[in-house]
Amino acid sequence: MQSSSRDSLKKSTEAVHEEHDAKHYGAVKMPIYQNSLFTYSSYKQFISAMGGQPDTYIYSRVNNPTVNVLEQMLAKLEGGEQARCFTSGMAAISTAILSTVKTGDHVICIDHAYSPAKHFLNSYLKRFEIENTFVSGTSITDIELAIRENTSLLYMETPTSYFHELQDLQACASLAKRAGIITIVDNTWATPMFQNPLKYGIDMVVHSTTKYISGHSDALGGAVIGSKEMIQKLEYTSLGSIMTPQIADLTMRGVRTLPVRMKTHQDTANKLAHFLQSVPHVRTVYYPGLPSHPQHELALRQMQGFSSLVSFETDLSIDLMQEWADSLRLFRIGVSWGGYESLVTVLSMPESSGSLVRLYLGLEDPEDIISDLTTAFNKLILRDR
Ligand SMILES: *Cc1c(COP(=O)(O)O)cnc(C)c1O
C-alpha cells in the first residue's frame, strides 16, 4: 500500500491493517518470530547487519520483527513516528523517565499519577540527587509555579485512574516547550482511540499495554511512543526490558479489536455513570464524560471518547462498602483493568469519613451490570434502616 493513501485511514482501519512483508506463504498475520538471535551465512552479510542495514536483525533484545510490527501499529495509532515496546508499563515508564534526567535535575509530576511511577521518582531517582515536586495538575498555574531552572521533565497522566482528573495537554506542552522541559504523558486510561497527546506537542506517550490495549488480562506490557529522535534516546538495549515476541503477538491481537472494545466500554460507562448519579448514598460520581465533571469541557476538547473507569464517593464507611463489593456477582475484586471482566476496588476517604469505589466496567451487558449493582445497593439500604 502507498503510504500517502494510508495516512488518511481511520484508526479502526489501522488497527486491523498492520504492515508486514509478504514472504510468509500468504499467512494472514505474521507468524511469531520466536527466536533470540538471527544468523548469517556469510561474514559480509553479518557485518552489514551489524552496521544497521535496514530489515536486518541481530538479537531480539535489540530488535525483533514481531515486536516491530506491534510497535509500528502503536506508533500509527498514536500519531507518532516510532514506538518501543517493553515487558511492562512500568518498564516503559522508567526507561522513558531515565532518558530525560541526569544528576541535579528536577522533575514535576502530577499528584495522582500511577503510584509505582511516583515511587520511582520519589525514592529511586532521589538516590541520584534528582529532585521532584508533585502538583495537582488541574491548574496550569500550579505547574508553572513549580518550574525551576533545573527542571528537565514534566510527567503527566490524564485522566488519572481514581479521580479521573485531567491536565490540559495543549497548555502543558506549550508551557514546557517555552521552558525547555520534556513532557511525558501516561495515556493508559484513554488509549490511542480516545486521546493522542503527541498531537498537542507532548514529547512522549507511555502506555501500560497490559490494560485496554492487550485487553484480555493475559499479557503484561508497555510502550513508549514519540518522534524518532525521542525513541532513539531510550536506553532500552542496556536496561534490557524489551517486550518478548509472544507477548507482542498477544498484544497485537488485542489491538485489532481495540476500536470495537472501546466503543462498548464507552457506552457501558456512560450508562453506568448516569445510573450512579441517581443512587442514594452516592455523593459524587467521578467520570469525565459526565457534564457534571468539573473538567468536562476540557475533556471534550482534548479527548475523542471516554473509557470505562468510573468512581464514586459514598457517605458510607469503607467496611460497609467492602461488604457491598463482596455481594456483587459480576464484579471481581482486584487491581488493574482493561480486560473483559468487571472489577471493583474500595478505598477509604479519610477527609470525608466516607469511601471511594472505583468500578472498572468490562464487556458484560450494561443492563446486567446495573441490575447487579442495584441488588447490592438495595441490600445496603435495607441494612442501613
Ligand atoms: C497499570 C498501569 C501502569 C503500569 O503498567 P504495568 O503494565 O502494570 O507495569 C502505568 N500507568 C497506569 C495508568 C496504569 O494503570
The ligand as a MOL file (V3000), in Angstrom:
LIG
                    3D

  0  0  0     0  0            999 V3000
M  V30 BEGIN CTAB
M  V30 COUNTS 15 15 0 0 0
M  V30 BEGIN ATOM
M  V30 1 C -1.0980 -0.3990 35.2500 0
M  V30 2 C -0.6420 0.9700 34.9810 0
M  V30 3 C 0.7090 1.2620 34.7850 0
M  V30 4 C 1.7970 0.2270 34.9190 0
M  V30 5 O 1.6930 -0.7730 33.9910 0
M  V30 6 P 2.2250 -2.2840 34.2290 0
M  V30 7 O 1.9740 -2.9090 32.9190 0
M  V30 8 O 1.4080 -2.8360 35.3600 0
M  V30 9 O 3.6570 -2.1670 34.5930 0
M  V30 10 C 1.0470 2.5580 34.4820 0
M  V30 11 N 0.1310 3.5330 34.3830 0
M  V30 12 C -1.1780 3.2950 34.5820 0
M  V30 13 C -2.1420 4.4200 34.4700 0
M  V30 14 C -1.6020 2.0120 34.8880 0
M  V30 15 O -2.8960 1.7790 35.1140 0
M  V30 END ATOM
M  V30 BEGIN BOND
M  V30 1 1 1 2
M  V30 2 1 2 3
M  V30 3 2 2 14
M  V30 4 1 3 4
M  V30 5 2 3 10
M  V30 6 1 4 5
M  V30 7 1 5 6
M  V30 8 2 6 7
M  V30 9 1 6 8
M  V30 10 1 6 9
M  V30 11 1 10 11
M  V30 12 2 11 12
M  V30 13 1 12 13
M  V30 14 1 12 14
M  V30 15 1 14 15
M  V30 END BOND
M  V30 END CTAB
M  END
